[in-house]
Amino acid sequence: MLPRCIVSTAIAALVVFIQPSLVDAFCSLSTSPCRQQSLYLAYSDNFDHDVGEKGREDSRGRRQEYLATCIPGLAPYLEKELSDCGVSSTQVLSDAAVSFSVSDETVPLKVLLWVRTAHRLLEKIDTFFDLESRDDVYDAVQNCRLPVKDLLGDGQGGLLSLSVKVIANGRLPKDISHSHYTALTIKNALVDQVRQLKDGERPDVDLDDPDVPLVAIFHGQGMRADMTMYRSLAPPGSLHKRGYRSGGAIHKAAMKESLAAGLLLAAGWNEAVHSVKKAIEENDSAEGLTLVDPMCGSGSLLVEAAMMTVNFPPGLMRIINHVPGHQVPPVLRWKGNKDSLMPIWKEMLLGASTTVKKQFAWLSEHDGIINLIGNDIHPGALELVEASLKSAGGLDRLVDLHQNDCQEWNVLQGQAHDDKQVWVVTNPPWGVRLTDDDHMSWESLRTFLRTNCPPGRTQAWVLSGNKLATKHLGLRRSQSVVAKTGQQDLRWIQYKILEKREVYDNKPDSNQDAQVSSDDSNPPRRIMRTRNVNNLPSTQVRRRTKKPPSKNVSNADDSWI
């Protein structure tokens, strides 16, 4: 068996043609804290769906069960990604968790390589019920279904390193409510078993890059709790990190990469790209695409859109950016997996690298069919975007960056975009309370959407966590996707630009209650400010008569304008 460092170097060499500067197999390790509360509020131990995958069965001779987690609200898109990877048995457990089971042990490797929205990918070990104290937890782990020699043995007489993370849901019994001490209890139960079997020898604990990252998810019911033990296929930490931001400063309002990817999947960008490519291959002609972010900030939406455009898998991105532990992920170090799965993992990486290279060549051959354009008024933000694109496997070749106030940015007025469908995706500044700068940003976005975007061919997707902010646009939403990050409820709102319209002074009263209904009986006075299409005086007041609400638009309390 080759040492891990040699295997890691060989894997890195497979993708060297994407980013030639790959040299070290492993980077210096960084500590990852093991304590946090979970947002994943549902769990089920039922896996009743039939599995239709064909391939080599799990080495333990049974169908294996897994749990994938994501940002709350993105579970439907995570489930779709799992299906695209060949998983036919899935169950959405909550808005942030999807369970699945497979009989082909290579499918989880494909999921680890390709899924963009997942934060954790966990293999189920066992479930224990009605735990009241740490003594109960200790005894349960001692009687785990998977013997400790299979869990922590390396298959050659040695031991694998481990870490333990506890995630708590619901109200737990007092004795097991402290995640740190409960994690120590689980670790001690495993170490004590090893010492009995190995004459006092004990496995190492590694918080940075363990061979077996264990995750215990508790679901409390007050006096009792259930615990499900998992082992993570990836190193500790979240899979939302791609590594292209690790080399320098990070924008203070940077969007998580997995959230950006999920929002783009919800908007249908990935499907649109594949449809254009397929149409060109079949008919040698197709309507092109232009994706624009007029307020790109840290560039998360642009980078993730570029990755989708060339079919760049996030797992490969983590490897070329030397994210610790991903060159040889933990799942390949487990007993029984080293010899059987390592050649398959190398083959997957080589196939993905070849695909990316071919996609770059295709875009070069069909220049101008798919355009990605970013803009921001702040030069510092654009420097961060450019650095991220260069770190992301040379994606800076695909994205044009501009520095303008977006209300004065006429990038879509040229002939290059006359025959293309336009996608505007953006995350303007917002907060619980809007500042004067926030107001100006939304006013600029309103001008850009109404005067610069070609009508009938433009759909705009705007992210906001403030209902009052979206009122600045004065547009009726077509649909919206609900997501949550931290304690903030977000809306990813689609607006279809059907016609060019005048731009009015539509600034809401900053003291107004933020709970704005989509059926406002007192519409704001609109004062024409710039585009004087109907030759009205620039200060003339236009009054709007109230229109009956559309039957297709919800007027529920949580609806957003």
N, C-alpha and C positions, 0 to 999 in steps of 0.2 A: 504493500500500500504506500503510495506516494505521500509525503508530508503535505499538509494543507497549503503551505506557502507556495510549493511547487505547482500544485494543482491550480491554485488561484492565479499564478502567473500565466499558466497555459490558457486559462479562461479569458484573462484580459487580452491576451494576444489574438484571440478570435475576433475581437472588435476593434483592432488597432486601426483599420482603414477608415473608421468613422472619426476617431479623434486620435491622431498619431502620437500624442504626448503621453500615452499610457506607459508608465514605467513600473511603479511599485504595486505589488499585488494587494497589500494591505496598508491602510493609512493608520496614523496614530488613533488610538481609541478614545472615545469621549464617554463620560459617565452619563447614564440615563437613569433618572430617579425612578423608583419602583412604586410610587404611591400616587394614586389619584382616584377620584370617584368616577363611576361609569355613567354614561348617558344611555346605555343600552338597557332599556327598561323591561324587556320581555325575553323569556327563554322558554323553549319547549324541548322535551326529550323525545318527541315523536317524530319518527322518520318513516312514514308509511308510503311514500311515493315509490313507484317502480323505477329502477335504474336501467337505462337502456344503453349505457356506454359499452363499447366493445374494446377490448384491449387486455393487457396483462392484468390479472387480478392482484389485489393487495397481497403482499407477501405473507400476511397473517391469515389468508384464506377467507376473508370476510369483507363485506362492504364497510368502508370507513366513513365516519361522520365528521363533519367540519363545521366551523362557525366563521363567518366573515363579517366584520363590522365596518361602519362608515359614518360620515357626518349625518346627524339626524335629518331626515327628509330625502336622502339619496338612495335609500334601500331599493326602490324599484329599478333604478339604473344600475346598481350593483348586481341585482338579480339578472338583469339583461346581459351584463358583461359575463357573468358566470355561465349563462346559457351559450354565449358566443364561444366560450372556451370548451364546450362539450359537456357541460353539466346539465343533465335533464331532470334531476331530482333536487328541487330547491323549495324552500319555505321561508317566506318573509315573516320574521318573528316580531319585528317592531320597525319603526321608521329608521332604525340605525343598525339592524342586524339581520342577516340572512343565513339560514342553516342549509347545508347541502350534504349529499352523500354520493360517493362514487365507488365503483369497483375497480377502476383502472387507476393504479397508483401514480401514473404519469400526469394525470389531469391536474392535481394540485400544483405541480411544477409549472404547468401552463398558466394556471391562475396567478401564481406568484409572479410570473414574468409579464403578463399582459394586462391584468385588471388595474384600472386607473383610479377607481373611487374607493378602494378598500383601505382601511387603516390597520386592521389586524387580520391575519389568516391563521386560524387555530384548528388543530386536530384534537378531537375529543378523546380523552382517556377513560374517564369514569364519572359517575354522578353519585353523590351521597346525600341522604335525606335526614331531616329532623336533627340537625346539629345544634346543641345548646351551649357548648363551651369549647375551649381550646383542647381540652382532653378528648372530646368527641372528634375534633378535627384530626388530632394526632392518631387516634385509633382508626379512623376512616382511611387515612393515607396508608397506614400500615397494612390494611386489608385491600389495597387497590387491586383492581382487576388486572392491570398490567404489572407483572413482577418487576421489582426494582432492578434486577439484573438485565432485563430487556430495556428498561427505561434509561438507565445510566451506564450500562456496560457498552464498551466500544466494539465488542466482538473479537477482540484480540487479547483479552485478559486485563485491559486497562479500564479506566473510568472516564466518563464524559463530565465536563463542567456543567453547572446548572445555575439558574436564577429563578426566583419565585416572585410573582407579582399578584397582588390581591385586588380584585375589583368588586366593590360592594354595591348592591342594588337593594332598595327597600330598607326597612328597619331591621337591623340585626340584633341578636342578643348581646348584651353588654360585654360579655367576656370575649367575644370575637369581633367586636365592632372596630377595634384598632387594627388597621390593615397591616401595619409594620409587624406587630407582634404575632398576628395570625400568619403572616408569611414566614416568620421565623419558626413557628410551630410546624408548618408544612415542611420546611427545609430540614428541621431537626428529625422529623419522622423518617424522612428519606435517608438522611445521613446515618441515623442509628441502624437502619436496616442494612446499609452497605457495610458498616463497621462489623456487624455480626457475621456477614458473609465473607468479608475480606480480612478478617483478623485485625481489626482496628484501623484499616486503611479507609480514608474518607475522600469523597469527591471534592473538587475545588468549586468555590462559588465565584462566578464571574458576572458582574453586573453590566459589563459593556458588550461582550460578544460571547455569551455562553453557548455551549453545544446543545443544551436542552433548556430553552427559555420556557418555564412553566407559568401558566396563568390560571388562577383559581377565581372563578366568578361565583359570588354568593348572591342568593336571592332570599332576603329576609322576610319573615312574617311575624315579627315581634319577638316572641319567646323562642322561636326556632328558625333555622335557616337551612336551605339546600345549597350544596356546593358542587359545581362541575369543574373538574380538572381538565385542562387543555395543555398541549405543548405547541408553541408557536413555530410555524415553518420558517419565519423570518427572525432576524435579531430583535432584541428589545427596542422599543420605540415604534413610531408610527410609520406606516408605508406611504403616507402622504408625501414624505420627503423624497425628492428625486436627486438631490445633490448639486443641482446647478446653481444654487444660491449659497453654497457653503464657503465660497472663496472670499467673501467680502461683506460689506454692509448690507443690511436688509431693510427695506422700506418699512416704516413704522405701521403702515396699514396694509401690509402685504397679505393677500388672500392665500389660503392654503391651496397647494397644488391640486389636491384631491377635490376640493370644492370647485375650483375652476374647471376641472375636467368633468365633474358631474353636471355642472351648469351647461357646459357645451354639449354634453350628451343629451340633456333635457331639451336644448334648443334644436337638436338634430343636425349639428354641424358635421359630425363624423359620417352620418348617413348621406348627407348632401355631397360630401367629398367623394365617397365611394360611388355614388350615383353618376357624378360627372365623369369620373375615370372609366366607369363601365360603359357609359354612353359613347365616349370617344373611342374606346377599343372596339365597340360594335358598329358604330356608325361613322366614325372618324370626324364627328362634329357634335358639339353640345354647347349649351348655355353655360358660360363660366360663372365663377364665384368670386366675390370680393368680401373679405371680412375686415371690418374696421373697428378699432377701439379708440374713440376720440379722447378718452381720458384714461390712458393705459396704466398710469401709476407704476406699480412694481412689475407689471407685465405678465402676471400669472395667466390671464386669459389668452394672451398672444402666444406665450410659450407652449401652453397646453394645446392650443389650436394648431400650432405648427407641428407639434409631435403627432397629432392625429392626422395631419395632412400627409406626412411621410410614413405613417404607420409605425412610429417609433415607440416600442414598449417601455413602460416606466421601469421595469426590472432591469433592462439593459442600460437605461439612463443611470440608474443607481450604481451599476458596475463601472461604467466609464468615468463616473465622478468619484469613484473610490469611497462610496458610503460603507463604513466598516461593517464587515460580516456578510455582505451581499455577494461577494465573489464566490464564496462557498457557503450558502445559507445553511442554517442549522439542520434543516430537513435532510440534507445530504450527508450529515455527520452521524446520523443515528444508526444504531446497530441494524444491520441488514440492508441499509440503503446505500452505503458507500460504493460498493461494487456494482450494484444493480442500476442505480439512478444517475450516477455521475456521468457516464457516457451519454445518457439521454439529455441531461441538462446542457452538456457541451453542444450537442446537436441542435437543441432548441436555440441556444444563443447564436450559433453560427447561422441558422436559418433566419433568425430575426435580423441579424446584421446584414445578411444578403438582401433581405426585403427592403430594409431602410436604404441601402445603397441603390437599389433599383428604383425606389420611389424618388430619390433625388435626381436620378438620371431622367426619369419620366417627366418630372416638372421642368427640367432643363430643356427637354425636347419639345414640350408643349408650353413654352414660355407665355405667361400672361393669362393662362386659363384659370388659375387659382391665385388670387392675390391676398396677402395679409399685410395690413397697414396699421401702424400704431402712432398715436399722437399724445403729447402731454405738454403743458405750458411750462413745466419745471425741468430745466436741463439736468438736474441731479437725478430725477426719476428716470430720465431717458438713459443716463449712464448705467444705472442699475439694470434696466431692461436689456441693454446691449451686452452687458457682461453676462447676464443669465443666458441669453441666446447663444453667445459664443461658447459658454460652458456646456450647453445642452447639445453637444454633438455637432456644432456648426450650423445651428438653425438660424443664425443671423443672415445666412444666404437667402432665406425665404421671406424675411420681414423687412419692410421699409418703415423707418421711424422718422417722425416729423416733430418739430417744436412750434406750436401755435396755440393761440386761444381758439378753441374749437368752433366758436361762433364765427370766426373769420377764416376758417379752414375750408377751402373749396376743393378738396382732394377728389371728390366724386363728380365734379363737373366736366371732366375731360372725356374724350371719346373712348378711352381705354375701358371705361366702366359702363358704356351705353348698353351693351348686350349682356350684362351680367346681373345675377341676383345678388343683392347687397345684404350682408348681415352686419348689423351694428351690435356689438356686445361690449358692455361697459359697466364699471362699478364706480359711479360718481361718489364724491365725499358725502357722508351723511352721519348723523349721530342722533342721540335721543333729543338733543336740542340743536337746532340748526344755527350756525354762525353766519355772519354776513358773507364770509368767503364761500360757505356752502351754498347760500342763496345764489350768489353770482355764478357758481359752477353749474347749478341746475338751470339757470337762465341761459347760460351759454349752450348747454346741451339741447335745450328746447329750440334755440335758434338753429343749431346744426341739424337737428332732425327735421325741422319744418322747412328749411330753405335750401339745404345742401343735399339731401338724400332723394334719389330718384323715386317718384311716387309709383305705386303699383309693383315695384320690384324690390322694396326695402322692408325688412322686418328688423325691429330693434328689440334687443333684450337688455333690460336694465335691472341691476341689483340694488335693492334698498332695504334698510332696516327702519325706515321712518315714513309713515303714511303721508305726513305733511310735505315731505320732500318731493314725492312723486306728483303731487298736485301742481307743481311748477310746470310740468310738461303740458298740461292741458290736453292730454290724449286719453282716449278710451282704451283700456287694456283688452287684448284678445284672449290671453290666458296667463296664468301665473303658477309658479312652482314654489312651494313652501320649504324652507330649509332653516336650520338653526346652527349657530356657531357660538360657543360659550353660552351666555344667557340671552343672546340676541336673536329674536325672530326675524327672518329675512324673507323677502319676496323677490323672485326672479321673474320679472314681468315682461311679457311680449306685447309690443305695439306694432301694428301694421301701418306703414305710412302709405296712405291711399292717394293723397294729393298734397301739393305744396300749399301752405297756408301762411296768412299774415302772422307776424310775431307781435304779441301784445304784452303789455306790462301786467303780468299775472302773479306778482309776488304776494303770497299769502301773509296774513297777519301773523307775526311771530308769536303773539300772545294767544293765538287761537288754540283750542284744544287739539291735540294731535290726532284724536280719533275722528277722522274725516270720513263721512259716508260717501259712497260712490253715487248717491242720489241726493245731491245737495240742493235743497229747495231755494237757496239764495246764491246763485252763481256770482263769482267776483266780477267787478267791472273790468272790462278789458280795454285798454288804451293802446291804440296802434303806435308802434315805436319805430319800426324800421321799414319793412317791405310794404309799400303803399300800393298794393296790387289794384285796388278798386278806386284809386285816385281820390281817396278821402283825405282830408287834412290830417297832418301828422298828430294833432292833439285831439282829434274828434273822438268822442266816446261811442263805442259800439256796444249796444246792449244785446244780450243773447236771450232768446225766449227759451223757456224750459221745455225740453223734449221728453216724451215718455220714455221710461227705462226700457232698454232692449230686453226681449224675452230670454236672450242667451247670456245675459250678464247678471251675475248674482249680486243681490243687495244685502247679503248677510253682513253681520258685524265685522267679520274678518276680511271682507272684500277690500281690495285696494284699487284706487284710481290709477 
